[in-house]
Amino acid sequence: MFRIGVADDILRLLTDANDTEFTIPELVDVTAVTRSIVWRAVQLLDDLGVVRIRETP
């Protein structure tokens, strides 16, 4: 569905996990793709308004 294929996987994971928060490293482990690809996918989903990024120190 998305131009970044892993975005589908991440969206499915987040939908199934309901209110659970994930870090980028956790999403990298689950999807088995690079950090930069995961980050781009998460940014795309954030731009579309389907996820919310919460930055922590």
PDB file of N, CA, C, O and CB in Angstrom:
ATOM      1  N   MET A   1       0.816  -1.184   0.000  1.00  0.00           N
ATOM      2  CA  MET A   1       0.000   0.000   0.000  1.00  0.00           C
ATOM      3  C   MET A   1       0.869   1.260   0.000  1.00  0.00           C
ATOM      4  O   MET A   1       0.573   2.208  -0.726  1.00  0.00           O
ATOM      5  CB  MET A   1      -0.933  -0.009   1.198  1.00  0.00           C
ATOM      6  N   PHE A   2       1.929   1.282   0.798  1.00  0.00           N
ATOM      7  CA  PHE A   2       2.778   2.463   0.911  1.00  0.00           C
ATOM      8  C   PHE A   2       4.006   2.327   0.031  1.00  0.00           C
ATOM      9  O   PHE A   2       4.413   1.219  -0.321  1.00  0.00           O
ATOM     10  CB  PHE A   2       3.194   2.692   2.362  1.00  0.00           C
ATOM     11  N   ARG A   3       4.589   3.453  -0.319  1.00  0.00           N
ATOM     12  CA  ARG A   3       5.791   3.408  -1.154  1.00  0.00           C
ATOM     13  C   ARG A   3       6.979   2.820  -0.399  1.00  0.00           C
ATOM     14  O   ARG A   3       7.930   2.335  -1.012  1.00  0.00           O
ATOM     15  CB  ARG A   3       6.137   4.808  -1.654  1.00  0.00           C
ATOM     16  N   ILE A   4       6.923   2.861   0.915  1.00  0.00           N
ATOM     17  CA  ILE A   4       7.928   2.198   1.755  1.00  0.00           C
ATOM     18  C   ILE A   4       7.250   0.942   2.285  1.00  0.00           C
ATOM     19  O   ILE A   4       6.412   1.010   3.185  1.00  0.00           O
ATOM     20  CB  ILE A   4       8.456   3.144   2.943  1.00  0.00           C
ATOM     21  N   GLY A   5       7.613  -0.192   1.727  1.00  0.00           N
ATOM     22  CA  GLY A   5       6.919  -1.444   2.008  1.00  0.00           C
ATOM     23  C   GLY A   5       6.796  -1.815   3.472  1.00  0.00           C
ATOM     24  O   GLY A   5       5.783  -2.379   3.886  1.00  0.00           O
ATOM     25  N   VAL A   6       7.810  -1.508   4.257  1.00  0.00           N
ATOM     26  CA  VAL A   6       7.777  -1.887   5.663  1.00  0.00           C
ATOM     27  C   VAL A   6       6.740  -1.066   6.435  1.00  0.00           C
ATOM     28  O   VAL A   6       6.369  -1.445   7.546  1.00  0.00           O
ATOM     29  CB  VAL A   6       9.161  -1.712   6.289  1.00  0.00           C
ATOM     30  N   ALA A   7       6.273   0.034   5.877  1.00  0.00           N
ATOM     31  CA  ALA A   7       5.238   0.845   6.546  1.00  0.00           C
ATOM     32  C   ALA A   7       3.980   0.012   6.771  1.00  0.00           C
ATOM     33  O   ALA A   7       3.321   0.153   7.801  1.00  0.00           O
ATOM     34  CB  ALA A   7       4.899   2.110   5.707  1.00  0.00           C
ATOM     35  N   ASP A   8       3.645  -0.848   5.824  1.00  0.00           N
ATOM     36  CA  ASP A   8       2.498  -1.751   6.004  1.00  0.00           C
ATOM     37  C   ASP A   8       2.701  -2.649   7.216  1.00  0.00           C
ATOM     38  O   ASP A   8       1.797  -2.817   8.034  1.00  0.00           O
ATOM     39  CB  ASP A   8       2.280  -2.610   4.743  1.00  0.00           C
ATOM     40  N   ASP A   9       3.894  -3.225   7.324  1.00  0.00           N
ATOM     41  CA  ASP A   9       4.199  -4.119   8.445  1.00  0.00           C
ATOM     42  C   ASP A   9       4.152  -3.380   9.776  1.00  0.00           C
ATOM     43  O   ASP A   9       3.617  -3.891  10.760  1.00  0.00           O
ATOM     44  CB  ASP A   9       5.576  -4.760   8.255  1.00  0.00           C
ATOM     45  N   ILE A  10       4.710  -2.182   9.801  1.00  0.00           N
ATOM     46  CA  ILE A  10       4.725  -1.395  11.032  1.00  0.00           C
ATOM     47  C   ILE A  10       3.305  -0.995  11.418  1.00  0.00           C
ATOM     48  O   ILE A  10       2.934  -1.079  12.589  1.00  0.00           O
ATOM     49  CB  ILE A  10       5.612  -0.141  10.868  1.00  0.00           C
ATOM     50  N   LEU A  11       2.516  -0.565  10.454  1.00  0.00           N
ATOM     51  CA  LEU A  11       1.136  -0.176  10.743  1.00  0.00           C
ATOM     52  C   LEU A  11       0.341  -1.365  11.281  1.00  0.00           C
ATOM     53  O   LEU A  11      -0.433  -1.213  12.226  1.00  0.00           O
ATOM     54  CB  LEU A  11       0.458   0.388   9.481  1.00  0.00           C
ATOM     55  N   ARG A  12       0.524  -2.536  10.695  1.00  0.00           N
ATOM     56  CA  ARG A  12      -0.143  -3.751  11.183  1.00  0.00           C
ATOM     57  C   ARG A  12       0.272  -4.064  12.618  1.00  0.00           C
ATOM     58  O   ARG A  12      -0.570  -4.366  13.464  1.00  0.00           O
ATOM     59  CB  ARG A  12       0.181  -4.948  10.270  1.00  0.00           C
ATOM     60  N   LEU A  13       1.572  -3.990  12.883  1.00  0.00           N
ATOM     61  CA  LEU A  13       2.093  -4.249  14.220  1.00  0.00           C
ATOM     62  C   LEU A  13       1.494  -3.275  15.231  1.00  0.00           C
ATOM     63  O   LEU A  13       1.040  -3.690  16.298  1.00  0.00           O
ATOM     64  CB  LEU A  13       3.624  -4.148  14.227  1.00  0.00           C
ATOM     65  N   LEU A  14       1.490  -2.003  14.907  1.00  0.00           N
ATOM     66  CA  LEU A  14       0.970  -0.998  15.828  1.00  0.00           C
ATOM     67  C   LEU A  14      -0.535  -1.131  16.024  1.00  0.00           C
ATOM     68  O   LEU A  14      -1.041  -0.899  17.122  1.00  0.00           O
ATOM     69  CB  LEU A  14       1.301   0.394  15.324  1.00  0.00           C
ATOM     70  N   THR A  15      -1.238  -1.496  14.990  1.00  0.00           N
ATOM     71  CA  THR A  15      -2.686  -1.703  15.102  1.00  0.00           C
ATOM     72  C   THR A  15      -2.976  -2.889  16.011  1.00  0.00           C
ATOM     73  O   THR A  15      -3.855  -2.819  16.871  1.00  0.00           O
ATOM     74  CB  THR A  15      -3.319  -1.928  13.708  1.00  0.00           C
ATOM     75  N   ASP A  16      -2.244  -3.966  15.822  1.00  0.00           N
ATOM     76  CA  ASP A  16      -2.441  -5.157  16.651  1.00  0.00           C
ATOM     77  C   ASP A  16      -2.038  -4.917  18.102  1.00  0.00           C
ATOM     78  O   ASP A  16      -2.620  -5.506  19.013  1.00  0.00           O
ATOM     79  CB  ASP A  16      -1.646  -6.325  16.084  1.00  0.00           C
ATOM     80  N   ALA A  17      -1.046  -4.054  18.323  1.00  0.00           N
ATOM     81  CA  ALA A  17      -0.534  -3.808  19.666  1.00  0.00           C
ATOM     82  C   ALA A  17      -1.364  -2.776  20.424  1.00  0.00           C
ATOM     83  O   ALA A  17      -1.133  -2.544  21.611  1.00  0.00           O
ATOM     84  CB  ALA A  17       0.905  -3.350  19.592  1.00  0.00           C
ATOM     85  N   ASN A  18      -2.319  -2.160  19.749  1.00  0.00           N
ATOM     86  CA  ASN A  18      -3.239  -1.198  20.346  1.00  0.00           C
ATOM     87  C   ASN A  18      -2.504   0.007  20.908  1.00  0.00           C
ATOM     88  O   ASN A  18      -1.983   0.808  20.131  1.00  0.00           O
ATOM     89  CB  ASN A  18      -4.054  -1.859  21.439  1.00  0.00           C
ATOM     90  N   ASP A  19      -2.439   0.172  22.223  1.00  0.00           N
ATOM     91  CA  ASP A  19      -1.840   1.368  22.833  1.00  0.00           C
ATOM     92  C   ASP A  19      -0.379   1.188  23.231  1.00  0.00           C
ATOM     93  O   ASP A  19       0.151   2.004  23.985  1.00  0.00           O
ATOM     94  CB  ASP A  19      -2.631   1.765  24.045  1.00  0.00           C
ATOM     95  N   THR A  20       0.269   0.164  22.754  1.00  0.00           N
ATOM     96  CA  THR A  20       1.660  -0.091  23.095  1.00  0.00           C
ATOM     97  C   THR A  20       2.566   0.859  22.318  1.00  0.00           C
ATOM     98  O   THR A  20       2.333   1.124  21.139  1.00  0.00           O
ATOM     99  CB  THR A  20       2.034  -1.559  22.804  1.00  0.00           C
ATOM    100  N   GLU A  21       3.589   1.365  22.978  1.00  0.00           N
ATOM    101  CA  GLU A  21       4.579   2.205  22.312  1.00  0.00           C
ATOM    102  C   GLU A  21       5.794   1.364  21.946  1.00  0.00           C
ATOM    103  O   GLU A  21       6.157   0.433  22.665  1.00  0.00           O
ATOM    104  CB  GLU A  21       4.991   3.398  23.211  1.00  0.00           C
ATOM    105  N   PHE A  22       6.419   1.703  20.818  1.00  0.00           N
ATOM    106  CA  PHE A  22       7.616   1.010  20.362  1.00  0.00           C
ATOM    107  C   PHE A  22       8.703   2.032  20.095  1.00  0.00           C
ATOM    108  O   PHE A  22       8.427   3.143  19.643  1.00  0.00           O
ATOM    109  CB  PHE A  22       7.331   0.167  19.095  1.00  0.00           C
ATOM    110  N   THR A  23       9.927   1.654  20.375  1.00  0.00           N
ATOM    111  CA  THR A  23      11.070   2.484  20.002  1.00  0.00           C
ATOM    112  C   THR A  23      11.489   2.103  18.584  1.00  0.00           C
ATOM    113  O   THR A  23      11.106   1.052  18.070  1.00  0.00           O
ATOM    114  CB  THR A  23      12.260   2.309  21.012  1.00  0.00           C
ATOM    115  N   ILE A  24      12.266   2.960  17.974  1.00  0.00           N
ATOM    116  CA  ILE A  24      12.786   2.647  16.640  1.00  0.00           C
ATOM    117  C   ILE A  24      13.614   1.359  16.678  1.00  0.00           C
ATOM    118  O   ILE A  24      13.428   0.503  15.813  1.00  0.00           O
ATOM    119  CB  ILE A  24      13.641   3.821  16.101  1.00  0.00           C
ATOM    120  N   PRO A  25      14.527   1.188  17.654  1.00  0.00           N
ATOM    121  CA  PRO A  25      15.281  -0.075  17.702  1.00  0.00           C
ATOM    122  C   PRO A  25      14.381  -1.314  17.824  1.00  0.00           C
ATOM    123  O   PRO A  25      14.684  -2.354  17.241  1.00  0.00           O
ATOM    124  CB  PRO A  25      16.251  -0.043  18.870  1.00  0.00           C
ATOM    125  N   GLU A  26      13.298  -1.210  18.565  1.00  0.00           N
ATOM    126  CA  GLU A  26      12.374  -2.349  18.672  1.00  0.00           C
ATOM    127  C   GLU A  26      11.724  -2.649  17.327  1.00  0.00           C
ATOM    128  O   GLU A  26      11.565  -3.812  16.958  1.00  0.00           O
ATOM    129  CB  GLU A  26      11.291  -2.069  19.729  1.00  0.00           C
ATOM    130  N   LEU A  27      11.345  -1.595  16.592  1.00  0.00           N
ATOM    131  CA  LEU A  27      10.751  -1.807  15.271  1.00  0.00           C
ATOM    132  C   LEU A  27      11.772  -2.381  14.289  1.00  0.00           C
ATOM    133  O   LEU A  27      11.422  -3.177  13.418  1.00  0.00           O
ATOM    134  CB  LEU A  27      10.181  -0.492  14.726  1.00  0.00           C
ATOM    135  N   VAL A  28      13.029  -1.977  14.431  1.00  0.00           N
ATOM    136  CA  VAL A  28      14.102  -2.549  13.591  1.00  0.00           C
ATOM    137  C   VAL A  28      14.203  -4.045  13.852  1.00  0.00           C
ATOM    138  O   VAL A  28      14.299  -4.834  12.912  1.00  0.00           O
ATOM    139  CB  VAL A  28      15.477  -1.852  13.875  1.00  0.00           C
ATOM    140  N   ASP A  29      14.183  -4.440  15.117  1.00  0.00           N
ATOM    141  CA  ASP A  29      14.276  -5.865  15.464  1.00  0.00           C
ATOM    142  C   ASP A  29      13.096  -6.658  14.914  1.00  0.00           C
ATOM    143  O   ASP A  29      13.273  -7.762  14.399  1.00  0.00           O
ATOM    144  CB  ASP A  29      14.350  -6.035  16.982  1.00  0.00           C
ATOM    145  N   VAL A  30      11.916  -6.108  15.022  1.00  0.00           N
ATOM    146  CA  VAL A  30      10.706  -6.816  14.592  1.00  0.00           C
ATOM    147  C   VAL A  30      10.620  -6.924  13.070  1.00  0.00           C
ATOM    148  O   VAL A  30      10.192  -7.949  12.539  1.00  0.00           O
ATOM    149  CB  VAL A  30       9.465  -6.108  15.130  1.00  0.00           C
ATOM    150  N   THR A  31      11.026  -5.866  12.374  1.00  0.00           N
ATOM    151  CA  THR A  31      10.878  -5.849  10.912  1.00  0.00           C
ATOM    152  C   THR A  31      12.094  -6.381  10.166  1.00  0.00           C
ATOM    153  O   THR A  31      11.999  -6.739   8.992  1.00  0.00           O
ATOM    154  CB  THR A  31      10.598  -4.453  10.452  1.00  0.00           C
ATOM    155  N   ALA A  32      13.236  -6.432  10.847  1.00  0.00           N
ATOM    156  CA  ALA A  32      14.483  -6.912  10.237  1.00  0.00           C
ATOM    157  C   ALA A  32      14.915  -6.078   9.038  1.00  0.00           C
ATOM    158  O   ALA A  32      15.454  -6.607   8.066  1.00  0.00           O
ATOM    159  CB  ALA A  32      14.326  -8.354   9.811  1.00  0.00           C
ATOM    160  N   VAL A  33      14.675  -4.766   9.113  1.00  0.00           N
ATOM    161  CA  VAL A  33      15.185  -3.832   8.101  1.00  0.00           C
ATOM    162  C   VAL A  33      16.034  -2.791   8.819  1.00  0.00           C
ATOM    163  O   VAL A  33      16.071  -2.753  10.049  1.00  0.00           O
ATOM    164  CB  VAL A  33      14.011  -3.150   7.290  1.00  0.00           C
ATOM    165  N   THR A  34      16.707  -1.955   8.058  1.00  0.00           N
ATOM    166  CA  THR A  34      17.619  -0.986   8.658  1.00  0.00           C
ATOM    167  C   THR A  34      16.866   0.109   9.407  1.00  0.00           C
ATOM    168  O   THR A  34      15.685   0.367   9.174  1.00  0.00           O
ATOM    169  CB  THR A  34      18.504  -0.366   7.587  1.00  0.00           C
ATOM    170  N   ARG A  35      17.601   0.732  10.309  1.00  0.00           N
ATOM    171  CA  ARG A  35      17.047   1.826  11.113  1.00  0.00           C
ATOM    172  C   ARG A  35      16.526   2.959  10.226  1.00  0.00           C
ATOM    173  O   ARG A  35      15.462   3.516  10.492  1.00  0.00           O
ATOM    174  CB  ARG A  35      18.111   2.365  12.084  1.00  0.00           C
ATOM    175  N   SER A  36      17.268   3.296   9.182  1.00  0.00           N
ATOM    176  CA  SER A  36      16.850   4.415   8.326  1.00  0.00           C
ATOM    177  C   SER A  36      15.541   4.098   7.601  1.00  0.00           C
ATOM    178  O   SER A  36      14.700   4.983   7.440  1.00  0.00           O
ATOM    179  CB  SER A  36      17.952   4.746   7.301  1.00  0.00           C
ATOM    180  N   ILE A  37      15.359   2.875   7.170  1.00  0.00           N
ATOM    181  CA  ILE A  37      14.114   2.503   6.499  1.00  0.00           C
ATOM    182  C   ILE A  37      12.951   2.535   7.483  1.00  0.00           C
ATOM    183  O   ILE A  37      11.867   3.018   7.155  1.00  0.00           O
ATOM    184  CB  ILE A  37      14.237   1.106   5.862  1.00  0.00           C
ATOM    185  N   VAL A  38      13.178   2.018   8.694  1.00  0.00           N
ATOM    186  CA  VAL A  38      12.127   2.066   9.720  1.00  0.00           C
ATOM    187  C   VAL A  38      11.774   3.511  10.026  1.00  0.00           C
ATOM    188  O   VAL A  38      10.597   3.861  10.103  1.00  0.00           O
ATOM    189  CB  VAL A  38      12.576   1.336  11.014  1.00  0.00           C
ATOM    190  N   TRP A  39      12.787   4.353  10.199  1.00  0.00           N
ATOM    191  CA  TRP A  39      12.533   5.756  10.528  1.00  0.00           C
ATOM    192  C   TRP A  39      11.737   6.443   9.415  1.00  0.00           C
ATOM    193  O   TRP A  39      10.806   7.197   9.698  1.00  0.00           O
ATOM    194  CB  TRP A  39      13.860   6.498  10.767  1.00  0.00           C
ATOM    195  N   ARG A  40      12.094   6.189   8.157  1.00  0.00           N
ATOM    196  CA  ARG A  40      11.344   6.789   7.041  1.00  0.00           C
ATOM    197  C   ARG A  40       9.902   6.302   7.024  1.00  0.00           C
ATOM    198  O   ARG A  40       8.986   7.079   6.757  1.00  0.00           O
ATOM    199  CB  ARG A  40      12.019   6.462   5.700  1.00  0.00           C
ATOM    200  N   ALA A  41       9.697   5.030   7.305  1.00  0.00           N
ATOM    201  CA  ALA A  41       8.349   4.470   7.345  1.00  0.00           C
ATOM    202  C   ALA A  41       7.527   5.107   8.465  1.00  0.00           C
ATOM    203  O   ALA A  41       6.362   5.450   8.267  1.00  0.00           O
ATOM    204  CB  ALA A  41       8.407   2.947   7.530  1.00  0.00           C
ATOM    205  N   VAL A  42       8.131   5.263   9.627  1.00  0.00           N
ATOM    206  CA  VAL A  42       7.436   5.872  10.766  1.00  0.00           C
ATOM    207  C   VAL A  42       7.124   7.341  10.464  1.00  0.00           C
ATOM    208  O   VAL A  42       6.039   7.823  10.791  1.00  0.00           O
ATOM    209  CB  VAL A  42       8.292   5.753  12.061  1.00  0.00           C
ATOM    210  N   GLN A  43       8.055   8.045   9.852  1.00  0.00           N
ATOM    211  CA  GLN A  43       7.803   9.441   9.474  1.00  0.00           C
ATOM    212  C   GLN A  43       6.658   9.537   8.472  1.00  0.00           C
ATOM    213  O   GLN A  43       5.820  10.433   8.571  1.00  0.00           O
ATOM    214  CB  GLN A  43       9.074  10.077   8.885  1.00  0.00           C
ATOM    215  N   LEU A  44       6.617   8.621   7.507  1.00  0.00           N
ATOM    216  CA  LEU A  44       5.528   8.592   6.532  1.00  0.00           C
ATOM    217  C   LEU A  44       4.189   8.381   7.240  1.00  0.00           C
ATOM    218  O   LEU A  44       3.221   9.089   6.964  1.00  0.00           O
ATOM    219  CB  LEU A  44       5.766   7.481   5.483  1.00  0.00           C
ATOM    220  N   LEU A  45       4.136   7.413   8.146  1.00  0.00           N
ATOM    221  CA  LEU A  45       2.898   7.145   8.881  1.00  0.00           C
ATOM    222  C   LEU A  45       2.507   8.333   9.749  1.00  0.00           C
ATOM    223  O   LEU A  45       1.321   8.620   9.908  1.00  0.00           O
ATOM    224  CB  LEU A  45       3.051   5.892   9.749  1.00  0.00           C
ATOM    225  N   ASP A  46       3.488   9.025  10.310  1.00  0.00           N
ATOM    226  CA  ASP A  46       3.215  10.230  11.090  1.00  0.00           C
ATOM    227  C   ASP A  46       2.670  11.338  10.190  1.00  0.00           C
ATOM    228  O   ASP A  46       1.705  12.011  10.553  1.00  0.00           O
ATOM    229  CB  ASP A  46       4.491  10.707  11.814  1.00  0.00           C
ATOM    230  N   ASP A  47       3.273  11.531   9.032  1.00  0.00           N
ATOM    231  CA  ASP A  47       2.800  12.541   8.079  1.00  0.00           C
ATOM    232  C   ASP A  47       1.350  12.287   7.664  1.00  0.00           C
ATOM    233  O   ASP A  47       0.583  13.222   7.436  1.00  0.00           O
ATOM    234  CB  ASP A  47       3.700  12.561   6.838  1.00  0.00           C
ATOM    235  N   LEU A  48       0.994  11.008   7.573  1.00  0.00           N
ATOM    236  CA  LEU A  48      -0.377  10.644   7.199  1.00  0.00           C
ATOM    237  C   LEU A  48      -1.348  10.736   8.381  1.00  0.00           C
ATOM    238  O   LEU A  48      -2.563  10.637   8.212  1.00  0.00           O
ATOM    239  CB  LEU A  48      -0.399   9.231   6.626  1.00  0.00           C
ATOM    240  N   GLY A  49      -0.793  10.925   9.570  1.00  0.00           N
ATOM    241  CA  GLY A  49      -1.621  11.068  10.760  1.00  0.00           C
ATOM    242  C   GLY A  49      -2.128   9.772  11.349  1.00  0.00           C
ATOM    243  O   GLY A  49      -3.077   9.779  12.133  1.00  0.00           O
ATOM    244  N   VAL A  50      -1.514   8.660  10.987  1.00  0.00           N
ATOM    245  CA  VAL A  50      -1.974   7.361  11.507  1.00  0.00           C
ATOM    246  C   VAL A  50      -1.171   6.889  12.712  1.00  0.00           C
ATOM    247  O   VAL A  50      -1.604   5.981  13.422  1.00  0.00           O
ATOM    248  CB  VAL A  50      -1.901   6.312  10.417  1.00  0.00           C
ATOM    249  N   VAL A  51      -0.008   7.489  12.954  1.00  0.00           N
ATOM    250  CA  VAL A  51       0.753   7.229  14.167  1.00  0.00           C
ATOM    251  C   VAL A  51       1.235   8.574  14.714  1.00  0.00           C
ATOM    252  O   VAL A  51       1.212   9.598  14.032  1.00  0.00           O
ATOM    253  CB  VAL A  51       1.960   6.256  13.891  1.00  0.00           C
ATOM    254  N   ARG A  52       1.658   8.525  15.935  1.00  0.00           N
ATOM    255  CA  ARG A  52       2.185   9.740  16.576  1.00  0.00           C
ATOM    256  C   ARG A  52       3.576   9.423  17.096  1.00  0.00           C
ATOM    257  O   ARG A  52       3.779   8.432  17.797  1.00  0.00           O
ATOM    258  CB  ARG A  52       1.245  10.243  17.741  1.00  0.00           C
ATOM    259  N   ILE A  53       4.534  10.280  16.745  1.00  0.00           N
ATOM    260  CA  ILE A  53       5.904  10.111  17.222  1.00  0.00           C
ATOM    261  C   ILE A  53       6.041  10.888  18.534  1.00  0.00           C
ATOM    262  O   ILE A  53       5.691  12.064  18.627  1.00  0.00           O
ATOM    263  CB  ILE A  53       6.953  10.604  16.151  1.00  0.00           C
ATOM    264  N   ARG A  54       6.553  10.199  19.523  1.00  0.00           N
ATOM    265  CA  ARG A  54       6.821  10.835  20.810  1.00  0.00           C
ATOM    266  C   ARG A  54       8.307  10.723  21.072  1.00  0.00           C
ATOM    267  O   ARG A  54       8.826   9.632  21.309  1.00  0.00           O
ATOM    268  CB  ARG A  54       5.988  10.182  21.967  1.00  0.00           C
ATOM    269  N   GLU A  55       8.988  11.855  21.028  1.00  0.00           N
ATOM    270  CA  GLU A  55      10.430  11.845  21.252  1.00  0.00           C
ATOM    271  C   GLU A  55      10.723  11.867  22.730  1.00  0.00           C
ATOM    272  O   GLU A  55      10.086  12.591  23.495  1.00  0.00           O
ATOM    273  CB  GLU A  55      11.103  13.030  20.561  1.00  0.00           C
ATOM    274  N   THR A  56      11.694  11.066  23.123  1.00  0.00           N
ATOM    275  CA  THR A  56      12.102  10.995  24.524  1.00  0.00           C
ATOM    276  C   THR A  56      13.584  11.310  24.628  1.00  0.00           C
ATOM    277  O   THR A  56      14.334  11.107  23.674  1.00  0.00           O
ATOM    278  CB  THR A  56      11.795   9.599  25.126  1.00  0.00           C
ATOM    279  N   PRO A  57      14.002  11.799  25.769  1.00  0.00           N
ATOM    280  CA  PRO A  57      15.442  12.143  25.931  1.00  0.00           C
ATOM    281  C   PRO A  57      16.315  10.911  25.986  1.00  0.00           C
ATOM    282  O   PRO A  57      17.534  11.023  26.118  1.00  0.00           O
ATOM    283  CB  PRO A  57      15.661  12.969  27.203  1.00  0.00           C
TER     284      PRO A  57
END
